[in-house]
Each structure stands twice: as structure tokens, then as C-alpha cells.
Amino acid sequence: MRVALDEAVAAPGDTAAQDALRAEIRRLLHEDASLAKDVAALLAPAPASQETYQASGQGSVVLRENHGVINLGGDMTIQR
């Protein structure tokens, strides 16, 4: 696996190296059912969120989480 990965990284445009990497990944997933199950779980669609948000009015902002400043323009000075 490492050789195929290194070759694909070294030559990103090399379709033969990409094909070799895909083949190696398929082989590993075929040989290891537990790995295949873990990869399938990682690639599964995320569950739909039940959260809804609504903003109305000029300058309204909707967000779930923010760790910074939200500047809506206007005459504002921001200092940190």
C-alpha cells in the first residue's frame, strides 16, 4: 500500500499510479472485512439535521457557532 500511495503522491497526474493505488485499496478492503466496514461508516452520508434557523430583517445573521467577529459593515472599529 505504501509504495502505491507514494507513487501516486509523487506523480499526481499519472493515471497508472492512480489506478494502482485504487487497485491496492480495493484489495485491502476485500481482504479485511472490518476495515471495509469502518471505511463504509466513514463514507456514509451524515444524518439529516433536525435543526432549523431563520433570520429576517436587514443585517440579520444566522449561525450555529462562531469564534470570531461578525462585521456587517457600517461604521465599525474592531480591536483584538
C-alpha positions in Angstrom: 0.0 0.0 0.0 2.7 2.4 0.9 4.5 2.1 -2.4 1.3 2.7 -4.4 0.5 5.7 -2.2 4.0 7.2 -2.5 3.9 6.8 -6.3 0.5 8.4 -6.6 1.6 11.3 -4.4 4.9 11.8 -6.3 3.1 12.0 -9.7 -0.5 13.3 -9.2 -1.2 13.3 -12.9 0.0 9.7 -13.5 -3.2 7.8 -14.2 -1.3 4.5 -14.0 -0.2 5.3 -10.4 -3.8 6.3 -9.5 -5.1 3.1 -10.9 -2.5 1.1 -9.0 -3.5 2.9 -5.8 -7.2 2.2 -6.4 -6.4 -1.5 -7.0 -4.4 -1.7 -3.8 -7.2 0.0 -1.8 -9.8 -2.4 -3.3 -7.6 -5.4 -2.5 -7.2 -4.3 1.1 -10.9 -3.7 1.6 -11.7 -7.1 0.0 -9.2 -8.9 2.4 -10.2 -7.1 5.6 -14.0 -7.0 6.3 -13.5 -5.0 9.4 -11.6 -2.3 7.5 -14.2 -2.3 4.8 -17.0 -1.8 7.4 -15.1 1.1 9.1 -14.4 2.8 5.7 -18.1 2.4 4.7 -19.2 4.0 8.0 -16.8 6.9 7.4 -18.1 7.5 3.9 -21.8 7.1 4.8 -24.0 10.2 4.4 -24.4 12.3 7.6 -27.8 12.0 9.2 -30.2 14.8 8.4 -30.2 17.6 10.9 -33.4 18.5 12.7 -32.2 22.0 13.4 -33.7 24.9 11.6 -32.6 28.5 11.6 -34.2 31.7 10.3 -33.0 35.3 10.1 -35.1 38.2 8.9 -34.5 41.9 8.6 -31.7 44.0 7.4 -28.4 43.0 9.0 -29.7 39.7 10.4 -27.2 36.9 10.8 -27.9 33.2 11.5 -25.1 30.9 12.6 -24.7 27.9 14.7 -21.3 28.6 16.1 -19.0 31.5 15.9 -15.5 32.0 17.2 -14.8 35.4 15.8 -16.2 38.8 14.9 -19.2 39.2 12.5 -18.9 42.6 10.8 -22.0 43.6 8.8 -20.3 46.8 7.5 -21.1 50.3 8.5 -19.0 52.5 10.8 -17.3 49.9 12.9 -13.9 49.5 14.6 -12.8 46.1 15.6 -9.9 45.6 18.0 -8.4 42.5 19.4 
